């Protein structure tokens, strides 16, 4: 069966990038349809309910949560703010040793500086420089790098961008080429040398990125959306539908239809076809390049991005529904272990634990959601997938973690009402993401230059095809992939000699 869409755009994937592209396309007079393999929107920006508990799988903080701050306008156009409420934390997380010594990563640079100097007076100068960097980044507009499609920028545009970036060139160069693990080696204090690699969540993160996060938390521009990631994604899906778009759920694309080196539509696994003037892939990059289209259209330099040399983030998430109110506990603590523990075939020297009591909608009254997320090896889980040992391994690893949690929360074993385990194979099964990656390419000092310039959004020998989302915007943060969808419609408007327009919902204008 063949469905003709007319003068239209077909979008593959109803994640944040695909929904954003659909919204902006509809704003600019294009007729769009989104084909989504799952039964709900959001892609990786999701959550799931189990026995009254909501386990969130994505957003820890969202840039753009404060009016007048970078990325706020984006969420305003997509119908999220100002009605969306946010929780703003005064600290990002804590890093604690078995003896109780603790690093508190305050978002306020003054408090953080005082605290760090109390922990290590010998490192005063390094600490002062670091906290001064955070203060500097409170004035840095991270959205500058995404406000205009790179493909459309001319010499004058690059000059304007350079002038805006000029005050931040030195701190960007200094802190962008330094990972948290590299930074830790500069400290004299033994505890901080162990704790600093964990202070932003993972040790390979560029310090500049961590500084920007703390800076935006300090300016109240990095809040957690109440209701969680799925409700957040559903707001954008509602905006898209209100604009006249269509979403086809449980409709997985098998192939992009190509004629005469031009993308003209998609074919689904049920053999239905939908034709359009353009095709935008907002789904997994590996599947797009090596399955949905013929490899002949993919230049070798693009294929090389998927040869294994770039880091990705496959994770194991153990979520617990607990009959205990943990709201008096720090919401996120990384515990440094006295002895390593083997989980999923790897030695672990620290365990990060989060609870979500700051959002009462995610658990029944006086109960809590407790979560442990670890990086893990995709191949480890892939080797045993589909066999009984896979389920047994999920149970075993969750029990190991629960035994560790008993040390930090005595009696917690008896309070657990539900256990949910998500492996990289879970993410792969529900989202189609290559190797179960939770954020495309992991943002490290290696991939930071790619995140600034982005990866190619088009292919040289295939017309009317476009790629957006986390696989062409390394780092994969929610606002960046949403901007990816916005930018591709700006590019398409330029190709069609249309003036790009972005509107704000009427209900938003009245607030």
GUNU-151288 format. One line per field, with one value per residue (C-alpha): x, y, z; residue in one letter. Coordinates in nm, 2 decimals, m for minus. Layout:
# residues N
u	[X/...]
v	[Y/...]
w	[Z/...]
aa	[A/...]
# end
This chain:
# residues 511
u	[0.00/0.13/0.04/0.12/0.20/0.20/0.44/0.57/0.85/0.87/1.05/1.19/1.17/0.95/1.24/1.31/1.50/1.22/0.94/1.13/1.19/0.82/0.71/0.92/0.83/0.46/0.53/0.67/0.40/0.53/0.31/0.49/0.44/0.65/0.70/0.80/0.89/0.77/0.42/0.50/0.70/1.04/1.28/1.55/1.38/1.15/1.03/0.83/0.58/0.60/0.35/0.29/0.66/0.79/1.15/1.30/1.55/1.69/1.68/1.89/1.89/1.76/1.93/1.67/1.46/1.49/1.32/1.57/1.84/2.00/1.76/1.45/1.31/1.35/1.13/0.89/0.85/0.80/0.52/0.71/0.75/0.64/0.37/0.64/0.76/1.12/1.31/1.64/1.91/2.17/2.41/2.48/2.59/2.82/3.12/3.17/3.44/3.37/3.50/3.24/3.47/3.25/3.29/2.97/2.95/2.76/2.62/2.71/3.08/3.14/3.01/3.20/3.53/3.50/3.42/3.70/3.95/3.84/3.90/4.24/4.41/4.71/4.52/4.38/4.52/4.39/4.05/4.03/4.10/3.84/3.57/3.65/3.59/3.25/3.17/3.29/3.06/2.75/2.78/2.85/2.56/2.59/2.32/2.54/2.69/2.35/2.15/2.22/2.29/2.66/2.58/2.42/2.68/2.88/3.20/3.02/2.82/3.14/3.28/2.98/3.01/3.38/3.32/3.07/3.29/3.61/3.57/3.55/3.83/4.09/3.87/3.73/4.08/4.21/3.92/3.78/4.10/4.10/3.89/3.77/4.02/4.30/4.20/4.21/4.57/4.66/4.54/4.77/4.50/4.46/4.08/4.02/4.24/3.99/3.67/3.72/3.69/3.33/3.22/3.03/2.90/3.17/3.55/3.59/3.37/3.56/3.59/3.45/3.12/3.10/3.17/2.89/2.65/2.73/2.71/2.37/2.25/2.37/2.16/1.86/1.88/1.94/1.63/1.47/1.12/0.86/0.67/0.99/1.13/0.83/0.58/0.83/0.85/0.47/0.43/0.64/0.44/0.12/0.26/0.34/m0.01/m0.17/0.03/m0.13/0.14/0.08/0.26/0.24/0.33/0.45/0.55/0.91/1.08/1.26/1.41/1.43/1.30/1.55/1.51/1.77/1.99/1.71/1.52/1.15/0.99/1.00/0.89/0.77/0.82/0.45/0.54/0.34/0.52/0.49/0.63/0.74/0.97/1.22/1.32/1.47/1.62/1.60/1.67/1.98/2.27/2.42/2.09/2.03/2.36/2.41/2.05/1.80/2.00/2.25/2.61/2.72/2.57/2.78/3.13/3.41/3.49/3.14/3.15/3.47/3.27/3.12/3.44/3.47/3.72/3.46/3.33/2.96/2.77/2.61/2.46/2.31/2.03/1.88/1.57/1.41/1.07/1.12/0.88/1.08/1.09/1.44/1.38/1.61/1.90/2.12/1.95/2.27/2.57/2.87/3.01/3.38/3.43/3.70/3.73/3.62/3.32/3.27/2.95/2.88/3.24/3.40/3.56/3.38/3.55/3.25/2.87/2.65/2.30/2.01/1.67/1.38/1.20/1.23/0.95/0.65/0.48/0.73/0.64/0.35/0.34/0.62/0.78/1.08/1.25/1.61/1.84/2.19/2.33/2.66/2.85/2.87/3.01/2.75/2.92/2.90/2.52/2.49/2.67/2.41/2.09/1.81/1.93/1.81/2.15/2.06/1.76/1.97/2.25/2.01/1.89/2.25/2.38/2.08/2.13/2.50/2.40/2.13/2.38/2.60/2.30/2.23/2.56/2.44/2.08/2.06/1.74/1.67/1.65/1.33/1.18/1.22/0.88/0.99/1.31/1.36/1.68/1.76/2.07/2.21/2.00/1.69/1.77/1.85/1.52/1.30/1.48/1.69/2.00/2.33/2.49/2.22/2.39/2.20/2.34/2.49/2.86/2.97/3.09/3.46/3.76/3.80/3.44/3.41/3.55/3.30/3.02/3.12/3.12/2.87/2.88/2.74/2.36/2.34/2.51/2.69/2.53/2.19/1.95/1.66/1.80/1.89/2.01/1.95/1.98/2.24/2.44/2.52/2.55/2.80/2.71/2.35/2.20/1.82/1.84/2.11/1.92/1.61/1.81/1.92/1.56/1.51/1.82/1.74/1.41/1.60/1.82/1.52/1.35/1.66/1.67/1.31/1.36/1.12/1.16/1.20/0.94/0.92/0.60/0.50/0.17/m0.11/m0.15/0.22/0.20/m0.08/0.12]
v	[0.00/0.34/0.67/0.99/1.28/1.55/1.85/1.71/1.60/1.25/1.23/0.91/0.90/1.08/1.16/1.52/1.60/1.45/1.62/1.96/1.92/1.84/2.14/2.39/2.24/2.28/2.64/2.71/2.56/2.21/1.90/1.64/1.29/1.12/0.74/0.61/0.24/0.27/0.33/0.67/0.99/1.09/0.83/0.82/1.11/0.88/0.73/0.41/0.33/0.02/m0.04/0.32/0.43/0.63/0.54/0.83/0.74/1.07/1.42/1.51/1.88/2.08/2.39/2.66/2.64/3.01/3.30/3.51/3.25/3.04/2.78/2.92/3.06/2.71/2.55/2.84/2.78/2.41/2.47/2.35/2.67/2.87/2.62/2.36/2.37/2.29/2.19/2.37/2.21/2.40/2.11/1.89/1.58/1.46/1.23/1.04/0.82/0.52/0.72/0.99/1.25/1.42/1.66/1.86/2.00/2.33/2.51/2.84/2.90/3.10/2.82/2.56/2.76/2.79/2.42/2.30/2.52/2.38/2.03/2.12/2.45/2.34/2.36/2.71/2.86/2.58/2.60/2.98/2.94/2.67/2.86/3.18/2.97/2.88/3.25/3.32/3.06/3.21/3.47/3.22/3.15/2.79/2.82/3.04/2.74/2.60/2.92/2.90/2.60/2.57/2.49/2.83/3.04/3.28/3.46/3.75/3.51/3.34/3.68/3.77/3.44/3.49/3.83/3.69/3.40/3.61/3.68/3.31/3.18/3.14/2.96/2.74/2.65/2.59/2.39/2.23/2.03/1.90/1.61/1.57/1.29/1.51/1.79/1.56/1.49/1.85/1.84/1.76/1.64/1.26/1.27/1.53/1.34/1.05/1.26/1.52/1.27/1.20/1.55/1.59/1.24/1.08/1.12/1.18/1.49/1.81/2.03/2.32/2.13/2.06/2.43/2.53/2.30/2.44/2.79/2.73/2.56/2.88/3.10/2.86/2.76/2.39/2.26/1.92/1.92/1.81/1.51/1.36/1.31/1.14/1.41/1.67/1.49/1.45/1.83/1.87/1.59/1.78/2.10/1.91/1.76/2.10/2.24/1.98/1.71/1.34/1.07/0.71/0.49/0.13/0.21/0.11/0.22/m0.05/0.15/0.50/0.49/0.63/0.71/0.87/0.95/1.13/1.04/1.03/0.85/0.56/0.20/0.04/m0.32/m0.38/m0.29/0.04/0.33/0.70/0.94/1.30/1.57/1.52/1.26/1.36/1.08/1.16/0.81/0.60/0.71/0.37/0.21/0.51/0.50/0.12/m0.01/0.25/0.37/0.20/0.22/0.35/0.69/0.71/0.85/0.66/0.96/0.94/0.56/0.60/0.77/0.43/0.22/0.22/0.49/0.74/0.68/0.60/0.56/0.22/0.20/m0.03/0.13/m0.04/0.14/0.06/0.14/0.18/0.20/0.47/0.85/0.95/1.32/1.40/1.24/1.41/1.35/1.23/1.07/0.89/0.66/0.57/0.21/0.08/m0.23/m0.27/m0.48/m0.67/m0.58/m0.71/m0.83/m0.50/m0.38/m0.08/0.16/0.39/0.36/0.66/0.66/0.90/0.94/1.15/1.26/1.62/1.53/1.39/1.28/1.00/0.79/0.73/0.94/0.86/0.63/0.69/0.60/0.50/0.46/0.34/0.40/0.26/0.26/m0.10/m0.30/m0.36/m0.68/m0.83/m0.81/m0.88/m1.21/m1.35/m1.18/m1.41/m1.68/m1.76/m1.64/m1.29/m1.27/m1.44/m1.18/m0.89/m1.03/m1.10/m0.76/m0.59/m0.79/m0.70/m0.33/m0.37/m0.53/m0.22/0.01/m0.16/m0.01/0.34/0.30/0.03/m0.18/m0.07/m0.44/m0.49/m0.16/m0.25/m0.31/m0.32/m0.38/m0.27/m0.34/m0.18/m0.29/m0.16/m0.42/m0.27/0.07/m0.09/m0.28/0.02/0.30/0.13/0.31/0.15/m0.05/0.08/0.42/0.66/0.98/0.90/1.00/1.05/1.41/1.40/1.62/1.39/1.46/1.82/1.96/1.76/1.89/2.24/2.19/1.90/1.61/1.62/1.65/1.56/1.32/1.45/1.21/1.18/1.47/1.56/1.35/1.50/1.36/1.53/1.44/1.31/1.12/1.43/1.65/1.48/1.52/1.44/1.68/1.74/2.11/2.05/1.78/2.00/2.28/2.03/1.98/2.36/2.42/2.16/2.34/2.67/2.50/2.36/2.70/2.86/2.59/2.68/3.05/3.08/3.30/3.08/3.15/3.03/3.10/3.08/2.92/3.16/3.03/3.09/3.45/3.52/3.40]
w	[0.00/m0.09/0.09/m0.08/0.15/m0.12/m0.07/0.26/0.49/0.64/0.97/1.11/1.49/1.75/1.99/2.09/1.76/1.54/1.74/1.72/1.35/1.30/1.51/1.32/0.98/1.06/1.17/0.83/0.62/0.56/0.59/0.80/0.93/1.19/1.20/1.54/1.62/1.99/2.12/2.27/2.20/2.34/2.23/2.49/2.67/2.85/3.18/3.27/3.54/3.76/4.04/4.11/4.07/3.78/3.68/3.48/3.21/3.08/3.22/3.52/3.45/3.15/3.01/2.93/3.25/3.33/3.14/2.95/2.98/2.69/2.54/2.71/2.39/2.23/2.49/2.47/2.09/2.15/2.40/2.71/2.91/3.10/3.23/3.30/3.66/3.75/4.06/4.10/4.32/4.52/4.47/4.18/4.38/4.66/4.65/4.97/5.11/5.34/5.64/5.57/5.42/5.15/4.86/4.81/4.46/4.53/4.23/4.40/4.31/4.63/4.85/4.64/4.66/5.04/5.08/4.85/5.03/5.37/5.23/5.08/5.18/4.98/4.66/4.72/4.39/4.17/4.35/4.30/3.93/3.89/4.07/3.87/3.56/3.68/3.74/3.39/3.23/3.40/3.13/2.85/2.61/2.52/2.26/2.05/1.89/1.78/1.70/1.33/1.10/1.03/0.66/0.62/0.80/0.58/0.66/0.83/1.04/1.16/1.24/1.46/1.63/1.69/1.84/2.09/2.17/2.21/2.59/2.65/2.42/2.69/2.95/2.67/2.56/2.91/3.05/2.73/2.68/3.03/3.15/3.51/3.55/3.42/3.65/3.95/3.89/3.96/4.32/4.61/4.84/4.82/4.88/4.61/4.37/4.41/4.43/4.15/3.87/3.99/4.06/3.73/3.69/3.48/3.47/3.10/3.09/2.98/3.28/3.07/3.03/3.41/3.48/3.24/3.41/3.76/3.61/3.47/3.79/3.98/3.74/3.78/3.42/3.46/3.65/3.65/3.49/3.74/3.61/3.45/3.10/2.94/3.04/2.91/2.57/2.56/2.59/2.27/2.10/2.19/2.05/1.72/1.70/1.77/1.48/1.25/1.24/1.24/1.45/1.35/1.65/1.63/1.27/1.22/0.90/0.71/0.43/0.29/m0.06/m0.31/m0.68/m0.90/m0.60/m0.43/m0.11/m0.19/0.11/0.34/0.34/0.67/0.78/0.70/0.34/0.35/0.18/0.23/m0.03/0.04/m0.10/0.18/0.44/0.78/0.99/1.36/1.47/1.53/1.32/1.26/1.15/0.92/0.74/0.72/0.70/0.60/0.30/0.07/0.19/m0.15/m0.04/0.28/0.23/0.40/0.63/0.77/0.80/1.01/1.29/1.35/1.35/1.73/1.79/1.93/2.28/2.34/2.67/2.72/3.07/3.33/3.52/3.83/3.96/4.29/4.42/4.80/5.09/5.26/5.24/5.14/5.10/5.39/5.21/4.95/4.61/4.44/4.60/4.45/4.70/4.67/4.77/5.00/4.79/4.42/4.34/4.01/3.83/3.48/3.44/3.54/3.86/4.01/4.25/4.30/4.29/4.22/4.38/4.31/4.46/4.31/4.62/4.50/4.25/4.45/4.12/4.07/4.37/4.61/4.92/5.18/4.92/4.70/4.37/4.42/4.12/4.03/3.69/3.58/3.25/3.12/2.83/2.55/2.43/2.78/2.76/2.39/2.43/2.67/2.53/2.45/2.69/3.04/3.17/3.06/3.31/3.58/3.53/3.56/3.89/4.01/3.93/4.09/4.41/4.43/4.40/4.66/4.90/4.85/4.91/5.24/5.37/5.29/5.37/5.65/5.62/5.26/5.15/5.34/5.21/4.84/4.67/4.30/4.11/3.75/3.55/3.21/3.02/2.69/2.52/2.68/2.54/2.20/2.20/2.28/2.10/1.83/1.94/1.84/2.12/2.35/2.37/2.59/2.44/2.10/2.12/2.48/2.54/2.61/2.53/2.22/2.09/2.21/1.89/1.70/1.92/1.83/1.45/1.44/1.20/0.84/0.82/0.45/0.22/m0.09/m0.34/m0.19/m0.24/0.00/0.28/0.62/0.95/1.29/1.66/1.89/1.63/1.43/1.74/1.97/2.34/2.28/2.53/2.51/2.41/2.16/1.98/1.98/1.83/1.57/1.46/1.45/1.25/0.98/0.91/0.89/0.63/0.43/0.44/0.29/0.02/m0.07/m0.04/0.25/0.55/0.86/1.12/1.48/1.67/2.04/2.14/2.22/2.58/2.64/2.51/2.76/3.07]
aa	[X/X/X/X/X/X/X/X/X/X/X/X/X/X/X/X/X/X/X/X/X/X/X/X/X/X/X/X/X/X/X/X/X/X/X/X/X/X/X/X/X/X/X/X/X/X/X/X/X/X/X/X/X/X/X/X/X/X/X/X/X/X/X/X/X/X/X/X/X/X/X/X/X/X/X/X/X/X/X/X/X/X/X/X/X/X/X/X/X/X/X/X/X/X/X/X/X/X/X/X/X/X/X/X/X/X/X/X/X/X/X/X/X/X/X/X/X/X/X/X/X/X/X/X/X/X/X/X/X/X/X/X/X/X/X/X/X/X/X/X/X/X/X/X/X/X/X/X/X/X/X/X/X/X/X/X/X/X/X/X/X/X/X/X/X/X/X/X/X/X/X/X/X/X/X/X/X/X/X/X/X/X/X/X/X/X/X/X/X/X/X/X/X/X/X/X/X/X/X/X/X/X/X/X/X/X/X/X/X/X/X/X/X/X/X/X/X/X/X/X/X/X/X/X/X/X/X/X/X/X/X/X/X/X/X/X/X/X/X/X/X/X/X/X/X/X/X/X/X/X/X/X/X/X/X/X/X/X/X/X/X/X/X/X/X/X/X/X/X/X/X/X/X/X/X/X/X/X/X/X/X/X/X/X/X/X/X/X/X/X/X/X/X/X/X/X/X/X/X/X/X/X/X/X/X/X/X/X/X/X/X/X/X/X/X/X/X/X/X/X/X/X/X/X/X/X/X/X/X/X/X/X/X/X/X/X/X/X/X/X/X/X/X/X/X/X/X/X/X/X/X/X/X/X/X/X/X/X/X/X/X/X/X/X/X/X/X/X/X/X/X/X/X/X/X/X/X/X/X/X/X/X/X/X/X/X/X/X/X/X/X/X/X/X/X/X/X/X/X/X/X/X/X/X/X/X/X/X/X/X/X/X/X/X/X/X/X/X/X/X/X/X/X/X/X/X/X/X/X/X/X/X/X/X/X/X/X/X/X/X/X/X/X/X/X/X/X/X/X/X/X/X/X/X/X/X/X/X/X/X/X/X/X/X/X/X/X/X/X/X/X/X/X/X/X/X/X/X/X/X/X/X/X/X/X/X/X/X/X/X/X/X/X/X/X/X/X/X/X/X/X/X/X/X/X/X/X/X/X/X/X]
# end
